[in-house]
Amino acid sequence: MLFPHLTLDERSMIGPMRAVGFSVRQSAVNLGRAPSTVSRELHRSTDNSSGYAGYWAQLKTRLAPTLAPYRETQFKARP
């Protein structure tokens, strides 16, 4: 079974749905996704100060592979 990543359009719809009061489950049904997918997306990409922004979540997803080598050196355990 193939589980493709959320698209920018899907991410752009999550924020407004949450703003008008949709639950995670209702948002998932509207997107045709599993509730756990929407829940994880909100957990990973919600900022405490400004809430969820689909554009920034998409950008973060696209940049993650290019930033991986820097993360490895940044978080190495120090002796």
N, C-alpha and C positions, 0 to 999 in steps of 0.2 A: 504494500500500500504506500502510495506517495503522499507526503505531507509537505506541500510547497510553503515557502515563507509567505507571510502577509505582504500584500502589495501596498504601494503608497496610497492607492484609493481606499483600500480597506482600513489602513491606519488613519487616514484622514477622516473616516466616518466614525471611528471609535470615540474620539474626543467630543464631538457634538452630541452623540447619543448619550454619553455619560453626563454631559452638561444639562440635558433636558430631563434627566432622571431615569434613563434606561438602566436596568440591572445588567450585570455581566452576562447572565443567561439570555436576556432579551437581545442584547447587542450581538451575541454569538448567533442566535437564530436569524437575525436580520442579515448577518454577513455570510451565513451558511458555514460557520466554523464551530468547532467544539468550544464549550464554555471555558475549558482549561486553557485553550490557546489565547483567548481574549484576556483571561485573568493573568496569565504569565506576561503577556504584552504590557498590560497596565502596571504590573508589579515591577517589571524591568525598566520601563520608560517613563514613569510618572515622577515629576519633580515636585517636591514638597511646596515650593513657592508658587509655581505657575500651573501645576497640573500636567495633563497629558498633551503632548504635541506630536502628532503623527509624522510631520515632516522631519523633526529632529530624531525621532525613533528610526525612521527609514535611513537617514544619513548615518546614524550610529551603526546600523546594521551593515550598510555598504562599506564603511570604513574599518570595521572590526578586523577583517583579514589583513589589512595593510598595517594595522597597529599591533598585531600579535607579537612580532619580534621585539618591539619596544617594551611591551608589558613583561615579557620574560626577563629582561635585564632589570627592569624597574623593581620587580617584586621578588627578586632572588633573595633567599635567606642570607643574612649577613653572619659571618663567623663570630 
